């Protein structure tokens, strides 16, 4: 599979939802699902990089797959609410370049 842009990912998720998935869950349901997926990612990260030990039910989980689950549901929410994630990310970069241009250089903690 070749690299896909964010815009292409939004289109592919939309096509999949409308053909295989039948329809989108409503926005609040998807928000809840997003929180669940972030929780699953968090659980794995805490065990893999933190002090928590793995439980039997944690074994075999894949970090990349958990991140992709989060991204999938975020894309669903963007599609449902009319957000162009490509443009949103571009604007976010612009904001950070302006707001944070010198912010971190003087941080002794970094």
DSSP file (Angstrom, degrees, kcal/mol; ACC not computed):
  #  RESIDUE AA STRUCTURE BP1 BP2  ACC     N-H-->O    O-->H-N    N-H-->O    O-->H-N    TCO  KAPPA ALPHA  PHI   PSI    X-CA   Y-CA   Z-CA
    1    1 A X              0   0    0      0, 0.0     2,-0.1     0, 0.0     3,-0.1   0.000 360.0 360.0 360.0 131.6    0.0    0.0    0.0
    2    2 A X        -     0   0    0      1,-0.1     0, 0.0     0, 0.0     0, 0.0  -0.383 360.0 -79.5 -83.3 165.0    1.4    3.4   -0.9
    3    3 A X        -     0   0    0     -2,-0.1     2,-0.4     1,-0.0    -1,-0.1  -0.317  47.4-155.7 -61.0 143.7    1.4    6.5    1.3
    4    4 A X        -     0   0    0     -3,-0.1     2,-0.1     3,-0.0    -1,-0.0  -0.938  12.0-122.1-122.5 148.7   -1.9    8.3    1.4
    5    5 A X     >  -     0   0    0     -2,-0.4     4,-2.4     1,-0.1     5,-0.1  -0.324  30.3-108.1 -78.2 167.5   -2.5   11.9    2.3
    6    6 A X  H  > S+     0   0    0      2,-0.2     4,-2.5     1,-0.2     5,-0.2   0.916 122.4  52.7 -61.6 -42.7   -4.8   13.0    5.1
    7    7 A X  H  > S+     0   0    0      1,-0.2     4,-2.0     2,-0.2    -1,-0.2   0.911 109.7  48.1 -60.6 -42.8   -7.4   14.1    2.5
    8    8 A X  H  > S+     0   0    0      2,-0.2     4,-2.8     1,-0.2    -1,-0.2   0.892 109.5  53.6 -64.3 -39.2   -7.2   10.7    0.8
    9    9 A X  H  X S+     0   0    0     -4,-2.4     4,-2.7     1,-0.2     5,-0.2   0.912 107.2  51.2 -61.9 -41.9   -7.6    9.0    4.2
   10   10 A X  H  X S+     0   0    0     -4,-2.5     4,-2.1     1,-0.2    -1,-0.2   0.917 112.3  46.5 -60.7 -42.3  -10.7   11.0    4.9
   11   11 A X  H  X S+     0   0    0     -4,-2.0     4,-2.4     2,-0.2    -2,-0.2   0.904 112.8  49.0 -67.1 -41.7  -12.2   10.0    1.6
   12   12 A X  H  X S+     0   0    0     -4,-2.8     4,-2.5     2,-0.2    -2,-0.2   0.900 111.6  48.5 -67.0 -40.6  -11.3    6.3    2.1
   13   13 A X  H  X S+     0   0    0     -4,-2.7     4,-2.9     2,-0.2     5,-0.2   0.927 111.5  51.0 -63.1 -43.4  -12.8    6.2    5.6
   14   14 A X  H  X S+     0   0    0     -4,-2.1     4,-2.3    -5,-0.2    -2,-0.2   0.917 111.2  47.5 -60.6 -44.5  -15.9    7.9    4.2
   15   15 A X  H  X S+     0   0    0     -4,-2.4     4,-1.3     2,-0.2     5,-0.3   0.925 113.1  48.5 -62.7 -45.0  -16.2    5.3    1.4
   16   16 A X  H  X>S+     0   0    0     -4,-2.5     4,-2.3     1,-0.2     5,-2.3   0.933 111.7  49.1 -61.9 -46.5  -15.7    2.4    3.8
   17   17 A X  H  <5S+     0   0    0     -4,-2.9    -1,-0.2     1,-0.2    -2,-0.2   0.922 113.7  46.1 -59.0 -44.8  -18.2    3.7    6.3
   18   18 A X  H  <5S+     0   0    0     -4,-2.3    -1,-0.2    -5,-0.2    -2,-0.2   0.673 125.7  28.8 -76.9 -16.5  -20.9    4.2    3.6
   19   19 A X  H  <5S+     0   0    0     -4,-1.3    -2,-0.2    -3,-0.4    -3,-0.2   0.819 136.7  16.5-108.6 -50.9  -20.3    0.9    1.9
   20   20 A X  T  <5S+     0   0    0     -4,-2.3    -3,-0.2    -5,-0.3    -2,-0.1   0.868 129.7  45.2 -91.0 -43.3  -19.1   -1.6    4.6
   21   21 A X  S   <S-     0   0    0     -5,-2.3     2,-2.2     1,-0.2    -3,-0.2   0.505  93.0-142.0 -82.8  -3.9  -20.0    0.2    7.8
   22   22 A X        -     0   0    0     -6,-0.4     2,-0.3    -5,-0.1    -1,-0.2  -0.361  67.9 -12.5  75.5 -57.5  -23.5    1.1    6.5
   23   23 A X  S    S-     0   0    0     -2,-2.2     2,-0.2    -3,-0.1    -5,-0.0  -0.978  79.3 -83.9-161.7 166.4  -23.5    4.6    8.2
   24   24 A X        -     0   0    0     -2,-0.3     2,-0.1     1,-0.1     3,-0.1  -0.516  41.3-119.6 -72.7 144.0  -21.6    6.7   10.7
   25   25 A X        -     0   0    0     -2,-0.2    -1,-0.1     1,-0.1     5,-0.0  -0.448  51.5 -83.6 -66.7 159.8  -22.4    6.3   14.4
   26   26 A X     >  -     0   0    0     -2,-0.1     4,-2.6     1,-0.1     5,-0.2  -0.235  43.5-102.3 -67.7 164.8  -23.6    9.7   15.7
   27   27 A X  H  > S+     0   0    0      1,-0.2     4,-2.1     2,-0.2     5,-0.1   0.857 120.2  48.8 -59.1 -41.1  -21.0   12.2   16.7
   28   28 A X  H  > S+     0   0    0      2,-0.2     4,-2.2     1,-0.2    -1,-0.2   0.877 110.7  51.2 -70.3 -35.4  -21.4   11.7   20.5
   29   29 A X  H  > S+     0   0    0      2,-0.2     4,-2.4     1,-0.2    -2,-0.2   0.937 111.6  48.0 -63.0 -45.4  -21.1    7.9   20.0
   30   30 A X  H  X S+     0   0    0     -4,-2.6     4,-2.6     1,-0.2    -2,-0.2   0.849 107.9  55.2 -65.7 -32.8  -18.0    8.4   18.0
   31   31 A X  H  X S+     0   0    0     -4,-2.1     4,-2.2    -5,-0.2    -1,-0.2   0.930 109.5  47.3 -63.2 -43.3  -16.6   10.8   20.6
   32   32 A X  H  X S+     0   0    0     -4,-2.2     4,-2.1     2,-0.2    -2,-0.2   0.905 111.7  50.1 -62.1 -41.4  -17.1    8.0   23.2
   33   33 A X  H  X S+     0   0    0     -4,-2.4     4,-2.7     2,-0.2    -2,-0.2   0.894 108.0  53.9 -63.9 -39.6  -15.4    5.5   20.9
   34   34 A X  H  X S+     0   0    0     -4,-2.6     4,-2.7     1,-0.2     5,-0.2   0.922 108.0  49.5 -59.7 -43.8  -12.5    7.9   20.4
   35   35 A X  H  X S+     0   0    0     -4,-2.2     4,-2.2     1,-0.2    -1,-0.2   0.896 110.6  50.6 -63.2 -39.1  -12.1    8.1   24.2
   36   36 A X  H  X S+     0   0    0     -4,-2.1     4,-2.2     2,-0.2    -2,-0.2   0.930 111.4  47.7 -61.7 -45.4  -12.1    4.3   24.4
   37   37 A X  H  X S+     0   0    0     -4,-2.7     4,-2.3     1,-0.2    -2,-0.2   0.894 110.8  50.4 -65.5 -39.9   -9.5    4.0   21.7
   38   38 A X  H  X S+     0   0    0     -4,-2.7     4,-2.8     1,-0.2    -1,-0.2   0.894 109.3  53.3 -63.5 -38.2   -7.3    6.7   23.4
   39   39 A X  H  X S+     0   0    0     -4,-2.2     4,-2.7    -5,-0.2    -2,-0.2   0.902 107.9  49.5 -62.5 -41.2   -7.7    4.7   26.6
   40   40 A X  H  X S+     0   0    0     -4,-2.2     4,-1.9     2,-0.2    -2,-0.2   0.902 112.5  47.8 -64.6 -40.7   -6.5    1.5   24.9
   41   41 A X  H  X S+     0   0    0     -4,-2.3     4,-2.6    25,-0.2    -2,-0.2   0.924 112.4  49.7 -63.4 -44.5   -3.5    3.4   23.4
   42   42 A X  H  X S+     0   0    0     -4,-2.8     4,-2.8     1,-0.2     5,-0.2   0.922 108.0  53.0 -60.5 -45.7   -2.8    4.8   26.8
   43   43 A X  H  X S+     0   0    0     -4,-2.7     4,-1.5     1,-0.2    -1,-0.2   0.915 112.3  44.8 -57.1 -45.2   -3.0    1.4   28.5
   44   44 A X  H  X S+     0   0    0     -4,-1.9     4,-2.8     2,-0.2     5,-0.2   0.914 113.0  50.1 -67.6 -42.5   -0.5    0.0   26.1
   45   45 A X  H  X>S+     0   0    0     -4,-2.6     4,-3.2     1,-0.2     5,-0.8   0.908 108.8  52.5 -62.6 -41.8    1.9    3.0   26.3
   46   46 A X  H  X5S+     0   0    0     -4,-2.8     6,-0.9     1,-0.2     4,-0.8   0.863 115.4  41.4 -63.1 -36.0    1.9    2.8   30.1
   47   47 A X  H  <5S+     0   0    0     -4,-1.5    -2,-0.2    -5,-0.2    -1,-0.2   0.860 120.1  42.2 -79.6 -36.0    2.8   -0.8   30.0
   48   48 A X  H  <5S+     0   0    0     -4,-2.8    -2,-0.2    -5,-0.2    -3,-0.2   0.873 135.1  14.2 -79.5 -37.3    5.3   -0.6   27.2
   49   49 A X  H  <5S+     0   0    0     -4,-3.2    -3,-0.2    -5,-0.2    -2,-0.2   0.556 120.6  59.3-116.7 -12.9    7.1    2.6   28.3
   50   50 A X  S  <<S-     0   0    0     -4,-0.8    -4,-0.1    -5,-0.8    -3,-0.0  -0.170  96.2 -88.2-104.1-161.5    6.0    3.2   31.9
   51   51 A X  S    S+     0   0    0     -2,-0.1    -4,-0.1     2,-0.1    -5,-0.1   0.584  85.1 110.7 -90.0 -11.8    6.2    1.2   35.1
   52   52 A X        -     0   0    0     -6,-0.9     2,-0.3     1,-0.1    -2,-0.1  -0.350  64.0-131.4 -66.0 143.2    3.0   -0.8   34.7
   53   53 A X        -     0   0    0      1,-0.1     2,-0.1    -2,-0.0    -5,-0.1  -0.658  27.2-100.6 -92.1 154.1    3.4   -4.5   34.1
   54   54 A X        -     0   0    0     -2,-0.3     2,-0.3    -7,-0.2    -1,-0.1  -0.437  28.6-147.3 -71.7 142.6    1.5   -6.3   31.3
   55   55 A X    >>  -     0   0    0     -2,-0.1     3,-1.4     1,-0.1     4,-0.9  -0.673  32.4-105.3 -97.7 164.1   -1.6   -8.3   32.0
   56   56 A X  G >4 S+     0   0    0      1,-0.3     3,-0.8    -2,-0.3    -1,-0.1   0.877 122.3  56.3 -56.6 -38.4   -2.4  -11.4   30.0
   57   57 A X  G 34 S+     0   0    0      1,-0.2    -1,-0.3     3,-0.0    -3,-0.0   0.666 102.5  57.1 -71.1 -15.5   -5.1   -9.5   28.2
   58   58 A X  G X4 S+     0   0    0     -3,-1.4     3,-1.5     2,-0.1    -1,-0.2   0.702  83.2 104.0 -84.9 -21.2   -2.6   -6.8   27.1
   59   59 A X  T << S+     0   0    0     -4,-0.9     3,-0.1    -3,-0.8    -3,-0.0  -0.320  78.7  25.0 -68.8 142.9   -0.3   -9.2   25.3
   60   60 A X  T 3  S+     0   0    0      1,-0.3    -1,-0.2    -2,-0.0     2,-0.2   0.365  85.5 134.6  88.0  -4.7   -0.3   -9.2   21.6
   61   61 A X    <   -     0   0    0     -3,-1.5     2,-0.5     1,-0.0    -1,-0.3  -0.543  48.0-139.7 -77.9 145.9   -1.6   -5.7   21.3
   62   62 A X     >  -     0   0    0     -2,-0.2     4,-2.3     1,-0.1     5,-0.2  -0.922   6.5-148.3-114.6 126.1    0.2   -3.5   18.7
   63   63 A X  H  > S+     0   0    0     -2,-0.5     4,-2.3     1,-0.2     5,-0.2   0.906 100.3  50.3 -58.0 -45.7    1.1    0.1   19.3
   64   64 A X  H  > S+     0   0    0      1,-0.2     4,-2.4     2,-0.2    -1,-0.2   0.896 110.2  50.4 -61.9 -40.3    0.7    1.1   15.6
   65   65 A X  H  > S+     0   0    0      2,-0.2     4,-2.1     1,-0.2    -1,-0.2   0.897 109.6  50.5 -65.6 -40.3   -2.7   -0.6   15.4
   66   66 A X  H  X S+     0   0    0     -4,-2.3     4,-1.7     2,-0.2    -2,-0.2   0.904 111.3  48.4 -64.7 -40.6   -3.9    1.2   18.5
   67   67 A X  H  X S+     0   0    0     -4,-2.3     4,-2.4     1,-0.2    -2,-0.2   0.904 110.0  52.3 -64.8 -40.1   -2.7    4.6   17.1
   68   68 A X  H  X S+     0   0    0     -4,-2.4     4,-2.8     1,-0.2    -2,-0.2   0.869 105.6  54.9 -64.5 -36.3   -4.4    3.8   13.8
   69   69 A X  H  X S+     0   0    0     -4,-2.1     4,-2.0     2,-0.2    -1,-0.2   0.916 109.2  47.6 -60.6 -43.1   -7.7    3.0   15.7
   70   70 A X  H  X S+     0   0    0     -4,-1.7     4,-2.2   -33,-0.2    -2,-0.2   0.936 113.3  48.1 -61.9 -47.1   -7.5    6.5   17.3
   71   71 A X  H  X S+     0   0    0     -4,-2.4     4,-2.6     1,-0.2    -2,-0.2   0.900 108.3  55.1 -61.7 -42.3   -6.8    8.1   13.9
   72   72 A X  H  X S+     0   0    0     -4,-2.8     4,-2.3     1,-0.2    -1,-0.2   0.940 111.4  42.5 -56.8 -50.7   -9.7    6.2   12.2
   73   73 A X  H  X S+     0   0    0     -4,-2.0     4,-2.4     1,-0.2    -1,-0.2   0.872 112.4  53.9 -69.5 -35.3  -12.3    7.5   14.7
   74   74 A X  H  X S+     0   0    0     -4,-2.2     4,-2.3     2,-0.2    -1,-0.2   0.909 108.9  49.6 -62.0 -41.1  -10.8   11.0   14.6
   75   75 A X  H  X S+     0   0    0     -4,-2.6     4,-2.8     2,-0.2    -2,-0.2   0.904 108.2  53.7 -63.8 -41.2  -11.2   10.9   10.8
   76   76 A X  H  X S+     0   0    0     -4,-2.3     4,-2.5     1,-0.2    -2,-0.2   0.944 109.8  47.4 -56.7 -47.8  -14.8    9.8   11.2
   77   77 A X  H  X S+     0   0    0     -4,-2.4     4,-1.8     1,-0.2     6,-0.2   0.890 111.2  51.0 -62.9 -39.4  -15.5   12.7   13.5
   78   78 A X  H  X>S+     0   0    0     -4,-2.3     5,-2.5     1,-0.2     4,-0.7   0.933 111.1  48.4 -63.1 -45.0  -13.8   15.1   11.1
   79   79 A X  H ><5S+     0   0    0     -4,-2.8     3,-0.7     1,-0.2    -2,-0.2   0.909 112.2  49.2 -60.5 -42.5  -15.9   13.7    8.2
   80   80 A X  H 3<5S+     0   0    0     -4,-2.5    -1,-0.2     1,-0.2    -2,-0.2   0.825 116.0  41.6 -67.8 -31.6  -19.1   14.0   10.2
   81   81 A X  H 3<5S-     0   0    0     -4,-1.8    -1,-0.2    -5,-0.2    -2,-0.2   0.354 113.3-111.0-101.9   5.5  -18.5   17.6   11.3
   82   82 A X  T <<5 +     0   0    0     -3,-0.7     2,-0.5    -4,-0.7    -3,-0.2   0.747  62.2 154.0  75.5  24.1  -17.2   18.9    8.0
   83   83 A X      < -     0   0    0     -5,-2.5     2,-1.0    -6,-0.2    -1,-0.2  -0.769  39.1-147.7 -90.5 125.3  -13.6   19.4    9.1
   84   84 A X     >  -     0   0    0     -2,-0.5     4,-2.7     1,-0.2     5,-0.2  -0.812  11.9-163.9 -86.7 102.1  -10.9   19.2    6.4
   85   85 A X  H  > S+     0   0    0     -2,-1.0     4,-2.4     1,-0.2     5,-0.2   0.802  84.4  58.3 -64.1 -29.5   -8.1   17.7    8.5
   86   86 A X  H  > S+     0   0    0      2,-0.2     4,-2.2     1,-0.2    -1,-0.2   0.967 112.2  39.6 -61.7 -51.7   -5.4   18.7    5.9
   87   87 A X  H  > S+     0   0    0      1,-0.2     4,-2.6     2,-0.2    -2,-0.2   0.891 114.3  54.3 -65.5 -39.7   -6.4   22.4    6.2
   88   88 A X  H  X S+     0   0    0     -4,-2.7     4,-1.9     1,-0.2    -1,-0.2   0.906 110.3  46.4 -61.9 -41.0   -6.8   22.1    9.9
   89   89 A X  H  X S+     0   0    0     -4,-2.4     4,-2.5     2,-0.2    -1,-0.2   0.900 110.8  52.3 -69.2 -39.8   -3.3   20.7   10.4
   90   90 A X  H  X S+     0   0    0     -4,-2.2     4,-2.1     1,-0.2    -2,-0.2   0.931 111.6  46.6 -59.5 -45.2   -1.9   23.4    8.0
   91   91 A X  H  X S+     0   0    0     -4,-2.6     4,-2.4     1,-0.2    -1,-0.2   0.860 110.2  53.8 -65.1 -35.2   -3.5   26.1   10.1
   92   92 A X  H  X S+     0   0    0     -4,-1.9     4,-2.5    -5,-0.2    -2,-0.2   0.902 107.5  50.1 -67.4 -40.6   -2.3   24.5   13.3
   93   93 A X  H  X S+     0   0    0     -4,-2.5     4,-2.6     2,-0.2     5,-0.2   0.928 110.2  51.1 -60.5 -44.8    1.3   24.5   12.0
   94   94 A X  H  X S+     0   0    0     -4,-2.1     4,-1.9     1,-0.2    -2,-0.2   0.931 110.3  49.2 -57.2 -46.8    0.9   28.2   11.2
   95   95 A X  H  X S+     0   0    0     -4,-2.4     4,-3.1     1,-0.2     5,-0.4   0.925 112.5  47.1 -59.0 -46.8   -0.3   28.9   14.7
   96   96 A X  H  X S+     0   0    0     -4,-2.5     4,-2.4     1,-0.2    -1,-0.2   0.880 109.0  53.9 -66.0 -38.0    2.5   27.0   16.3
   97   97 A X  H  < S+     0   0    0     -4,-2.6     4,-0.3    -5,-0.2    -1,-0.2   0.875 117.6  37.5 -64.3 -36.0    5.2   28.7   14.1
   98   98 A X  H >< S+     0   0    0     -4,-1.9     3,-0.6    -5,-0.2     4,-0.2   0.957 124.6  36.9 -78.5 -53.6    3.9   32.1   15.1
   99   99 A X  H 3< S+     0   0    0     -4,-3.1     3,-0.3     1,-0.2    -3,-0.2   0.868 128.4  31.8 -68.9 -39.0    3.0   31.5   18.8
  100  100 A X  T 3X S+     0   0    0     -4,-2.4     4,-0.6    -5,-0.4    -1,-0.2   0.161  76.4 120.2-111.0  18.6    5.8   29.1   19.7
  101  101 A X  T <4 S+     0   0    0     -3,-0.6    -1,-0.2    -4,-0.3    -2,-0.1   0.861  99.9   6.6 -53.1 -40.6    8.7   30.4   17.4
  102  102 A X  T >> S+     0   0    0     -3,-0.3     4,-0.9    -4,-0.2     3,-0.5   0.416 103.1 103.1-119.8  -3.1   10.9   31.2   20.4
  103  103 A X  T 34 S+     0   0    0      1,-0.2     3,-0.3     2,-0.2    -2,-0.1   0.851  87.2  36.0 -54.6 -44.8    8.9   29.8   23.3
  104  104 A X  T >< S+     0   0    0     -4,-0.6     3,-1.4     1,-0.2    -1,-0.2   0.668  98.6  77.7 -90.1 -16.4   10.8   26.5   23.9
  105  105 A X  T <4 S+     0   0    0     -3,-0.5    -1,-0.2     1,-0.3    -2,-0.2   0.858  99.5  43.3 -62.1 -35.0   14.4   27.8   23.1
  106  106 A X  T 3< S+     0   0    0     -4,-0.9     2,-0.8    -3,-0.3    -1,-0.3   0.306  83.6 116.3 -94.4  10.2   14.6   29.5   26.5
  107  107 A X    X   -     0   0    0     -3,-1.4     3,-1.5     1,-0.2    -3,-0.0  -0.706  48.6-164.0 -85.2 110.2   13.1   26.6   28.5
  108  108 A X  T 3  S+     0   0    0     -2,-0.8    -1,-0.2     1,-0.3    -4,-0.0   0.733  86.0  66.0 -64.3 -22.9   15.8   25.3   30.9
  109  109 A X  T 3         0   0    0      1,-0.2    -1,-0.3    -3,-0.1    -2,-0.1   0.673 360.0 360.0 -74.8 -16.0   13.7   22.1   31.4
  110  110 A X    <         0   0    0     -3,-1.5    -1,-0.2    -6,-0.2    -2,-0.2   0.425 360.0 360.0 -99.4 360.0   14.3   21.1   27.8
